[in-house]
């Protein structure tokens, strides 16, 4: 179900016209509206109406972003997300008619980048898609790391190494898999070590919209928890990403590698 919207087709977000979007929804009317709107916004759009078809289309088309309904025949959206995350960091936006916070958290825990409750305005979906794609660029979900000289944009803390050029993190030489949103959160928190970053600022910078209700902050909290689970030796007693009660989060200082001489 979609909300009625007064914005016309001429109202387009700042998008990346070459990006390919996979839209998955088993409601024909909803699917038709979303495909039409996103095509008018300048995207190439492919679609599927059940979970198994979604995986087939994904592997055939290699989209830059997936808009995924939770309630699907054959395989539900959570199962599809779990399979995609096993092989790809492609951004995923969940759609659901169920507004339970627990379901939203479950979707984010699986690695989704955002979550929209039905009914929603197509314009809001377009804005969120544009925000994510501006952050990562088309093709980034499958792109190979570009060759950058070692020592530039590389930071470390003990065995943890953060390469901001290749958007990679490793510990003891073993790569830690982060999604684009997780790495963007890492960059934001460590941009100014020791500075407190309010949750509202994190939400606006990474997801492109201000908090409208307390539940919106759960998006930030879930992603911080995911990041701690991957980076902290003991996530229950974090040393890298610290909670500033009632405000937001701050980071410990990372030491920048000295330049590597040729």
GUNUVO-200664 format. One line per 5 residues: number of its first residue (from 1); their letters; for each residue y, z, x of N, C-alpha, C. Coordinates in Angstrom, 1 decimal. Layout:
NUM	A	Y:Z:X:Y:Z:X:Y:Z:X | ...
END
This chain:
1	XXXXX	-1.2:0.0:0.8:0.0:0.0:0.0:1.2:0.0:0.9 | 2.2:-0.8:0.5:3.5:-0.9:1.2:4.6:-0.4:0.4 | 5.7:0.1:1.0:6.9:0.5:0.3:7.7:-0.8:0.0 | 8.4:-0.8:-1.1:9.3:-1.9:-1.3:10.4:-1.9:-0.3 | 10.8:-3.0:0.2:11.8:-3.0:1.2:12.9:-4.0:0.9
6	XXXXX	14.2:-3.6:1.1:15.3:-4.5:0.8:15.6:-5.4:2.0 | 15.0:-5.2:3.1:15.4:-6.0:4.3:14.7:-7.4:4.1 | 15.4:-8.4:4.4:14.9:-9.8:4.2:14.2:-10.3:5.5 | 13.6:-11.5:5.4:12.9:-12.0:6.5:13.8:-12.2:7.7 | 15.1:-12.4:7.5:16.0:-12.6:8.6:16.3:-11.4:9.4
11	XXXXX	15.9:-10.2:8.9:16.1:-9.0:9.7:14.9:-8.7:10.6 | 15.1:-9.2:11.9:14.0:-9.1:12.8:14.3:-8.1:13.9 | 13.2:-7.4:14.4:13.4:-6.5:15.5:13.5:-7.3:16.8 | 14.0:-6.7:17.8:14.0:-7.3:19.1:12.6:-7.4:19.6 | 11.9:-8.5:19.4:10.5:-8.6:19.7:10.2:-9.5:20.9
16	XXXXX	8.9:-9.6:21.2:8.4:-10.5:22.3:7.7:-11.6:21.6 | 8.3:-12.8:21.4:7.7:-13.8:20.5:6.3:-14.3:21.0 | 6.0:-14.1:22.3:4.7:-14.6:22.7:3.6:-13.6:22.5 | 3.9:-12.4:22.0:2.9:-11.4:21.8:2.0:-11.8:20.7 | 0.7:-11.4:20.8:-0.3:-11.6:19.8:-0.6:-10.3:19.2
21	XXXXX	-0.6:-10.2:17.8:-0.9:-9.0:17.1:-2.1:-9.2:16.3 | -3.1:-8.3:16.4:-4.2:-8.3:15.5:-4.0:-7.2:14.4 | -4.0:-7.7:13.1:-3.8:-6.8:12.0:-5.2:-6.7:11.3 | -5.6:-5.5:11.0:-6.9:-5.2:10.4:-6.7:-4.3:9.2 | -7.0:-4.9:8.0:-6.9:-4.1:6.7:-7.8:-4.8:5.7
26	XXXXX	-8.4:-4.0:4.9:-9.4:-4.6:3.9:-8.7:-4.8:2.5 | -7.4:-4.5:2.4:-6.7:-4.8:1.2:-6.0:-6.2:1.4 | -6.5:-7.2:0.7:-5.9:-8.6:0.8:-4.4:-8.7:0.7 | -3.9:-8.0:-0.3:-2.4:-8.0:-0.5:-1.6:-7.4:0.7 | -2.1:-6.3:1.2:-1.5:-5.7:2.3:-1.6:-6.6:3.5
31	XXXXX	-2.7:-7.1:3.8:-3.0:-8.0:4.9:-2.1:-9.2:4.9 | -1.9:-9.8:3.7:-1.1:-11.0:3.6:0.4:-10.7:3.9 | 0.9:-9.5:3.3:2.3:-9.2:3.6:2.5:-8.9:5.1 | 1.6:-8.2:5.7:1.8:-7.8:7.1:1.8:-9.1:8.0 | 0.8:-9.9:7.7:0.7:-11.2:8.5:1.9:-12.0:8.4
36	XXXXX	2.4:-12.2:7.1:3.6:-13.0:6.9:4.8:-12.4:7.6 | 5.0:-11.1:7.4:6.2:-10.4:8.0:6.2:-10.5:9.5 | 5.0:-10.3:10.1:5.0:-10.3:11.6:5.1:-11.7:12.1 | 4.6:-12.7:11.4:4.8:-14.1:11.8:6.3:-14.5:11.8 | 7.0:-14.0:10.7:8.4:-14.3:10.6:9.2:-13.6:11.7
41	XXXXX	8.7:-12.4:12.2:9.3:-11.7:13.3:9.1:-12.4:14.6 | 8.3:-13.4:14.7:8.1:-14.2:15.9:6.8:-14.0:16.6 | 5.9:-13.2:16.0:4.6:-13.0:16.7:3.6:-14.0:16.3 | 2.6:-14.1:17.2:1.4:-14.8:16.8:0.5:-13.8:16.2 | 0.0:-14.0:15.0:-0.8:-13.0:14.3:-2.2:-13.5:13.9
46	XXXXX	-3.2:-12.6:14.3:-4.6:-12.9:13.9:-5.0:-11.7:13.0 | -6.0:-11.9:12.2:-6.4:-10.8:11.3:-7.9:-10.6:11.1 | -8.2:-9.5:10.5:-9.6:-9.2:10.1:-9.6:-8.2:9.0 | -10.7:-8.2:8.2:-10.7:-7.4:7.0:-11.8:-6.3:7.0 | -12.5:-6.2:8.1:-13.5:-5.1:8.3:-13.6:-4.8:9.8
51	XXXXX	-14.3:-3.7:10.1:-14.4:-3.2:11.5:-15.1:-4.2:12.4 | -16.2:-4.7:12.0:-17.0:-5.6:12.8:-16.2:-6.9:13.1 | -15.6:-7.4:12.1:-14.8:-8.6:12.3:-13.6:-8.4:13.3 | -13.1:-7.2:13.2:-11.9:-6.8:14.1:-12.4:-6.9:15.5 | -13.5:-6.3:15.8:-14.0:-6.4:17.2:-14.3:-7.8:17.7
56	XXXXX	-14.8:-8.6:16.8:-15.1:-10.1:17.1:-13.8:-10.8:17.4 | -12.8:-10.6:16.5:-11.5:-11.2:16.7:-10.8:-10.7:18.0 | -10.9:-9.4:18.2:-10.3:-8.9:19.4:-10.8:-9.5:20.7 | -12.1:-9.7:20.8:-12.7:-10.2:22.0:-12.4:-11.7:22.1 | -12.2:-12.4:21.0:-11.9:-13.8:21.0:-10.4:-14.1:21.3
61	XXXXX	-9.5:-13.3:20.8:-8.1:-13.5:20.9:-7.4:-12.7:22.0 | -7.9:-11.6:22.4:-7.3:-10.7:23.4:-5.9:-10.4:23.0 | -5.6:-9.7:21.9:-4.3:-9.5:21.4:-3.5:-8.5:22.3 | -2.2:-8.5:22.1:-1.4:-7.5:22.9:-1.2:-6.2:22.2 | -1.5:-6.2:20.9:-1.4:-4.9:20.1:-2.3:-5.0:18.9
66	XXXXX	-2.8:-3.9:18.4:-3.7:-3.9:17.2:-3.1:-3.0:16.2 | -2.9:-3.5:15.0:-2.5:-2.7:13.8:-3.8:-2.5:13.0 | -4.3:-1.2:12.9:-5.6:-0.9:12.5:-5.6:0.1:11.3 | -6.2:-0.4:10.1:-6.3:0.5:9.0:-7.5:1.5:9.3 | -7.4:2.7:8.8:-8.5:3.7:9.1:-9.7:3.4:8.2
71	XXXXX	-9.4:3.2:6.9:-10.5:3.0:5.9:-10.9:1.6:5.9 | -12.0:1.2:6.6:-12.5:-0.2:6.6:-14.0:-0.2:6.3 | -14.4:-1.3:5.8:-15.9:-1.5:5.6:-16.6:-1.8:6.9 | -17.9:-1.5:6.9:-18.8:-1.8:8.1:-18.6:-0.8:9.2 | -17.4:-0.8:9.8:-17.0:0.1:10.8:-15.6:0.6:10.5
76	XXXXX	-15.4:2.0:10.4:-14.0:2.4:10.1:-13.1:2.3:11.3 | -11.8:2.5:11.0:-10.8:2.3:12.1:-11.1:3.2:13.3 | -11.5:4.5:13.0:-11.8:5.4:14.2:-12.9:4.8:15.1 | -13.9:4.3:14.5:-15.0:3.7:15.3:-14.6:2.5:16.1 | -13.7:1.7:15.4:-13.2:0.5:16.1:-12.3:0.9:17.3
81	XXXXX	-11.5:1.9:17.0:-10.6:2.4:18.1:-11.4:3.0:19.3 | -12.5:3.7:19.0:-13.3:4.3:20.0:-13.9:3.2:20.9 | -14.4:2.1:20.3:-15.0:1.0:21.0:-13.9:0.3:21.8 | -12.7:0.1:21.3:-11.7:-0.6:22.0:-11.2:0.2:23.2 | -11.1:1.5:23.0:-10.7:2.4:24.1:-11.7:2.4:25.3
86	XXXXX	-13.0:2.1:25.0:-14.0:2.1:26.0:-13.8:0.9:27.0 | -13.0:-0.1:26.6:-12.9:-1.3:27.4:-11.4:-1.7:27.6 | -10.5:-1.2:26.9:-9.1:-1.7:26.9:-8.1:-0.6:26.7 | -6.9:-0.9:27.2:-5.7:0.0:27.0:-4.8:-0.6:26.0 | -5.2:-1.6:25.2:-4.4:-2.3:24.3:-3.7:-1.3:23.3
91	XXXXX	-2.4:-1.3:23.0:-1.8:-0.4:22.1:-2.4:-0.5:20.7 | -2.6:0.6:20.0:-3.2:0.6:18.7:-2.3:1.5:17.8 | -1.9:0.9:16.6:-1.2:1.6:15.6:-2.1:1.8:14.4 | -2.4:3.0:14.0:-3.2:3.3:12.9:-2.4:3.2:11.6 | -3.0:2.7:10.5:-2.5:2.8:9.2:-3.4:3.6:8.3
96	XXXXX	-2.9:4.4:7.5:-3.8:5.2:6.6:-3.1:5.7:5.3 | -3.9:5.7:4.2:-3.4:6.2:3.0:-3.5:7.7:2.9 | -4.3:8.3:3.9:-4.5:9.7:3.9:-3.4:10.3:4.8 | -2.7:11.3:4.3:-1.6:11.9:5.1:-2.0:13.2:5.8 | -3.2:13.6:5.8:-3.6:14.9:6.4:-3.3:14.8:7.9
101	XXXXX	-2.6:15.9:8.4:-2.3:16.0:9.8:-3.5:15.9:10.6 | -4.6:16.5:10.2:-5.8:16.5:11.0:-6.3:15.1:11.2 | -6.2:14.2:10.2:-6.6:12.8:10.5:-5.7:12.1:11.5 | -4.4:12.4:11.3:-3.5:11.8:12.3:-3.8:12.2:13.7 | -4.0:13.5:13.9:-4.4:14.1:15.2:-5.7:13.4:15.7
106	XXXXX	-6.6:13.3:14.8:-7.9:12.7:15.2:-7.7:11.3:15.7 | -6.9:10.5:15.0:-6.6:9.1:15.5:-5.9:9.1:16.9 | -4.9:10.0:17.0:-4.3:10.0:18.3:-5.2:10.5:19.4 | -6.1:11.5:19.1:-7.1:12.0:20.1:-8.0:10.9:20.6 | -8.2:9.9:19.7:-9.1:8.7:20.2:-8.3:7.8:21.1
111	XXXXX	-7.0:7.9:21.2:-6.2:7.1:22.1:-5.3:6.1:21.4 | -5.1:6.3:20.0:-4.1:5.4:19.3:-2.7:5.8:19.8 | -1.8:4.8:19.8:-0.5:4.9:20.3:0.5:5.4:19.2 | 0.2:5.2:17.9:1.1:5.6:16.9:0.3:5.6:15.6 | 0.9:6.2:14.5:0.2:6.4:13.3:1.2:6.3:12.1
116	XXXXX	1.0:5.4:11.2:1.8:5.2:10.0:1.1:5.5:8.7 | 1.6:6.4:7.9:1.0:6.7:6.6:1.4:5.8:5.5 | 0.5:5.3:4.7:0.8:4.5:3.6:1.3:5.4:2.5 | 2.3:4.9:1.7:3.0:3.6:1.8:4.0:3.7:2.9 | 4.3:2.5:3.5:5.3:2.5:4.6:6.1:1.2:4.4
121	XXXXX	7.2:1.1:5.0:8.0:-0.1:5.0:7.6:-1.0:6.1 | 7.4:-2.3:5.8:7.0:-3.3:6.8:8.1:-3.3:8.0 | 9.3:-3.0:7.6:10.4:-3.0:8.6:10.1:-1.9:9.7 | 9.6:-0.7:9.2:9.3:0.4:10.1:8.2:0.0:11.0 | 7.2:-0.7:10.5:6.0:-1.1:11.3:6.5:-2.1:12.4
126	XXXXX	7.4:-3.0:12.0:7.9:-4.0:12.9:8.7:-3.3:14.0 | 9.5:-2.3:13.7:10.3:-1.6:14.7:9.4:-0.9:15.7 | 8.3:-0.3:15.2:7.4:0.5:16.1:6.6:-0.5:17.0 | 6.2:-1.6:16.5:5.5:-2.6:17.3:6.5:-3.1:18.4 | 7.7:-3.4:18.0:8.7:-3.9:19.0:9.0:-2.9:20.1
131	XXXXX	9.0:-1.6:19.7:9.2:-0.5:20.7:8.1:-0.5:21.7 | 6.9:-0.5:21.2:5.7:-0.5:22.1:5.7:-1.7:23.0 | 5.9:-2.9:22.5:5.8:-4.1:23.3:6.9:-4.2:24.3 | 8.1:-3.7:23.9:9.2:-3.7:24.9:8.8:-2.8:26.1 | 8.1:-1.7:25.8:7.7:-0.8:26.9:6.7:-1.4:27.8
136	XXXXX	5.8:-2.2:27.3:4.7:-2.6:28.1:4.7:-4.1:28.5 | 5.3:-4.9:27.6:5.3:-6.4:27.9:4.0:-7.0:27.4 | 4.0:-8.3:27.0:2.9:-9.0:26.5:1.8:-9.2:27.6 | 0.6:-9.1:27.2:-0.5:-9.3:28.2:-0.8:-8.1:29.1 | 0.0:-7.1:29.0:-0.2:-5.9:29.9:-1.5:-5.2:29.7
141	XXXXX	-2.1:-5.3:28.5:-3.3:-4.6:28.2:-4.5:-5.1:29.0 | -4.4:-6.4:29.5:-5.5:-7.0:30.3:-5.0:-7.5:31.6 | -3.7:-7.3:31.9:-3.2:-7.8:33.2:-3.7:-7.1:34.4 | -3.8:-7.8:35.5:-4.2:-7.1:36.7:-3.0:-6.5:37.4 | -3.2:-5.4:38.1:-2.0:-4.8:38.8:-1.4:-5.8:39.7
146	XXXXX	0.0:-5.8:39.7:0.6:-6.7:40.6:0.6:-6.2:42.1 | 0.7:-7.0:43.0:0.6:-6.6:44.4:2.0:-6.1:44.9 | 2.1:-4.8:45.1:3.3:-4.2:45.6:3.0:-3.5:46.9 | 3.9:-3.5:47.9:3.6:-2.9:49.2:3.3:-1.4:49.0 | 2.3:-0.9:49.7:2.0:0.5:49.6:3.2:1.4:50.0
151	XXXXX	3.3:2.6:49.4:4.4:3.5:49.8:5.6:3.3:48.9 | 5.7:2.3:48.1:6.8:2.1:47.2:6.5:2.6:45.8 | 7.2:3.6:45.3:6.9:4.1:44.0:5.6:4.8:43.9 | 5.1:5.4:45.0:3.8:6.1:45.0:4.1:7.6:45.3 | 3.6:8.5:44.4:3.8:9.9:44.5:2.5:10.6:44.5
156	XXXXX	2.5:11.8:45.1:1.3:12.6:45.0:1.5:14.1:44.9 | 0.5:14.8:44.5:0.5:16.2:44.4:-1.0:16.6:44.7 | -1.2:17.1:45.9:-2.6:17.4:46.3:-3.4:16.1:46.3 | -4.5:16.1:45.6:-5.3:14.9:45.6:-4.9:13.9:44.5 | -3.9:14.3:43.6:-3.5:13.4:42.6:-2.4:12.4:43.1
161	XXXXX	-2.7:11.2:42.9:-1.8:10.1:43.3:-1.3:9.3:42.1 | 0.0:9.1:42.0:0.6:8.4:40.9:1.3:7.1:41.5 | 0.8:5.9:41.1:1.4:4.7:41.5:2.1:4.1:40.4 | 3.5:4.2:40.4:4.3:3.7:39.2:4.4:2.2:39.2 | 4.1:1.6:40.3:4.2:0.1:40.3:3.0:-0.5:39.6
166	XXXXX	1.8:0.0:39.9:0.6:-0.5:39.3:0.2:0.3:38.0 | 1.0:1.3:37.7:0.7:2.2:36.5:-0.7:2.7:36.6 | -1.0:3.3:37.8:-2.3:3.8:38.0:-2.2:5.3:38.5 | -3.2:6.1:38.2:-3.3:7.4:38.7:-4.7:7.6:39.2 | -4.8:8.3:40.3:-6.2:8.6:40.9:-6.2:10.0:41.5
171	XXXXX	-7.4:10.6:41.6:-7.6:11.9:42.2:-8.7:11.7:43.2 | -8.5:12.1:44.4:-9.5:12.0:45.4:-10.1:10.6:45.6 | -9.2:9.6:45.4:-9.7:8.2:45.5:-10.3:7.6:44.2 | -10.5:8.5:43.2:-11.2:8.0:42.0:-10.1:7.8:40.9 | -10.1:6.6:40.3:-9.0:6.2:39.4:-9.2:7.0:38.0
176	XXXXX	-8.1:7.5:37.5:-8.1:8.1:36.2:-7.5:7.2:35.2 | -8.3:6.9:34.1:-7.9:5.9:33.1:-6.9:6.5:32.2 | -5.6:5.9:32.2:-4.6:6.3:31.2:-4.2:5.1:30.4 | -3.9:5.3:29.1:-3.4:4.2:28.3:-1.9:4.0:28.7 | -1.3:2.9:28.2:0.1:2.7:28.5:1.0:3.8:28.0
181	XXXXX	0.7:4.3:26.8:1.5:5.4:26.3:1.4:6.7:27.1 | 0.2:7.0:27.5:-0.1:8.1:28.3:0.7:8.0:29.7 | 0.6:6.9:30.3:1.3:6.7:31.6:2.8:6.7:31.3 | 3.3:6.2:30.2:4.8:6.2:29.9:5.2:7.7:29.8 | 4.4:8.5:29.1:4.7:9.9:29.0:4.7:10.6:30.3
186	XXXXX	3.8:10.3:31.2:3.8:10.8:32.5:5.0:10.5:33.3 | 5.4:9.2:33.2:6.7:8.7:33.9:7.9:9.5:33.4 | 8.0:9.7:32.1:9.1:10.3:31.5:9.2:11.8:31.9 | 8.1:12.5:31.9:8.1:13.9:32.3:8.4:14.1:33.8 | 7.9:13.2:34.6:8.1:13.3:36.1:9.3:12.6:36.6
191	XXXXX	10.1:12.0:35.7:11.3:11.2:36.1:12.3:12.2:36.8 | 12.4:13.4:36.3:13.3:14.4:36.8:12.5:15.7:36.8 | 11.7:15.9:37.9:10.9:17.1:37.9:11.6:18.4:37.7 | 11.0:19.3:36.9:11.7:20.5:36.7:12.6:20.5:35.5 | 13.0:19.3:35.0:13.9:19.2:33.9:13.1:19.4:32.6
196	XXXXX	13.7:20.1:31.6:13.0:20.3:30.3:13.3:19.1:29.5 | 12.3:18.4:29.0:12.4:17.3:28.1:12.0:17.7:26.7 | 13.0:17.7:25.8:12.7:18.1:24.4:11.7:17.2:23.7 | 10.9:17.7:22.8:9.9:16.9:22.1:10.6:15.8:21.3 | 11.8:16.1:20.8:12.5:15.0:20.0:12.9:13.8:20.9
201	XXXXX	13.3:14.1:22.1:13.6:13.1:23.1:12.4:12.3:23.5 | 11.3:13.0:23.7:10.0:12.2:24.0:9.6:11.3:22.9 | 9.7:11.8:21.7:9.4:11.0:20.5:10.2:9.8:20.4 | 11.6:9.9:20.6:12.5:8.8:20.5:12.3:7.8:21.6 | 12.1:8.3:22.8:12.0:7.4:23.9:10.7:6.6:24.0
206	XXXXX	9.6:7.3:23.6:8.3:6.6:23.7:7.9:5.9:22.4 | 8.2:6.5:21.3:7.8:5.9:20.0:8.9:5.3:19.2 | 10.2:5.5:19.7:11.3:4.7:19.1:11.8:5.2:17.8 | 11.5:6.5:17.4:12.0:7.0:16.1:12.2:8.5:16.2 | 13.3:9.0:15.6:13.6:10.4:15.6:12.6:11.2:14.7
211	XXXXX	12.4:12.5:15.0:11.5:13.3:14.2:12.1:13.5:12.8 | 11.3:13.2:11.7:11.8:13.4:10.4:11.3:14.7:9.7 | 10.1:15.1:10.3:9.5:16.3:9.8:8.7:17.0:11.0 | 8.4:18.2:10.8:7.7:19.0:11.8:6.4:18.3:12.3 | 5.7:17.6:11.4:4.5:16.9:11.7:4.6:15.8:12.8
216	XXXXX	5.8:15.2:12.8:6.1:14.2:13.8:5.9:14.7:15.2 | 6.2:15.9:15.4:6.1:16.5:16.8:4.7:16.6:17.3 | 3.7:16.5:16.3:2.3:16.6:16.7:1.9:15.4:17.5 | 2.6:14.3:17.3:2.3:13.1:18.1:2.5:13.4:19.6 | 3.6:14.1:19.9:4.0:14.4:21.3:3.0:15.5:21.8
221	XXXXX	2.7:16.5:21.0:1.8:17.6:21.4:0.4:17.0:21.7 | -0.1:16.1:20.9:-1.4:15.6:21.1:-1.5:14.8:22.4 | -0.4:14.0:22.7:-0.4:13.2:23.9:-0.3:14.0:25.1 | 0.5:15.1:25.0:0.6:16.0:26.2:-0.8:16.6:26.4 | -1.5:17.0:25.4:-2.8:17.6:25.5:-3.8:16.6:26.2
226	XXXXX	-3.7:15.3:25.7:-4.5:14.3:26.3:-4.3:14.1:27.8 | -3.0:14.1:28.1:-2.6:13.9:29.5:-3.0:15.1:30.4 | -2.9:16.3:29.9:-3.4:17.5:30.6:-4.9:17.4:30.8 | -5.6:17.0:29.8:-7.0:16.9:29.8:-7.5:16.0:30.9 | -6.7:15.0:31.2:-7.1:14.0:32.3:-6.5:14.3:33.7
231	XXXXX	-5.4:15.1:33.7:-4.8:15.3:35.0:-4.9:16.7:35.5 | -5.0:17.7:34.7:-5.0:19.1:35.1:-6.4:19.6:35.5 | -6.6:20.3:36.6:-7.9:20.9:36.9:-8.4:21.8:35.8 | -7.4:22.6:35.2:-7.7:23.5:34.1:-6.7:23.3:33.0 | -7.0:22.4:32.1:-6.0:22.1:31.0:-5.5:23.3:30.2
236	XXXXX	-6.3:24.4:30.2:-5.9:25.5:29.4:-4.9:26.4:30.2 | -4.8:26.1:31.5:-3.8:26.8:32.3:-3.1:25.7:33.1 | -2.3:24.9:32.5:-1.7:23.8:33.2:-0.7:24.2:34.3 | -0.8:23.4:35.3:0.1:23.6:36.5:1.0:22.4:36.7 | 0.7:21.2:36.2:1.5:20.0:36.3:2.5:19.9:35.2
241	XXXXX	2.1:20.0:34.0:2.9:19.8:32.8:3.0:21.1:32.1 | 4.2:21.7:32.1:4.4:23.0:31.5:5.1:23.0:30.2 | 4.7:23.9:29.3:5.3:24.1:28.0:6.5:25.0:28.1 | 7.6:24.5:27.5:8.8:25.3:27.3:8.9:25.7:25.9 | 8.5:26.8:25.5:8.3:27.2:24.1:9.5:27.0:23.3
246	XXXXX	9.3:26.3:22.1:10.4:26.0:21.2:11.3:24.9:21.6 | 11.1:24.3:22.8:11.9:23.1:23.2:11.1:21.9:23.5 | 10.3:22.0:24.5:9.5:20.8:24.9:8.7:21.0:26.1 | 8.8:20.1:27.1:7.9:20.2:28.2:8.7:19.9:29.5 | 8.1:20.4:30.6:8.7:20.1:31.9:7.6:19.8:32.9
251	XXXXX	7.9:19.3:34.1:6.9:18.9:35.0:7.1:19.6:36.4 | 6.0:19.8:37.1:6.2:20.2:38.5:6.6:19.1:39.4 | 7.1:19.3:40.6:7.5:18.3:41.4:6.4:17.6:42.2 | 6.5:16.2:42.2:5.5:15.4:42.9:6.2:15.0:44.2 | 5.5:15.0:45.3:6.1:14.6:46.6:5.9:13.1:46.8
256	XXXXX	7.0:12.4:47.1:6.9:10.9:47.3:6.3:10.6:48.7 | 5.4:9.7:48.7:4.8:9.2:50.0:5.9:8.7:50.9 | 5.8:8.9:52.2:6.7:8.3:53.1:6.3:6.8:53.2 | 7.3:5.9:53.5:7.0:4.5:53.6:5.9:4.2:54.6 | 5.1:3.2:54.3:4.0:2.9:55.2:4.5:1.7:56.1
261	XX	4.4:1.9:57.4:4.9:0.9:58.3:3.8:-0.2:58.4 | 4.3:-1.4:58.6:3.3:-2.6:58.7:2.9:-2.7:60.1
END
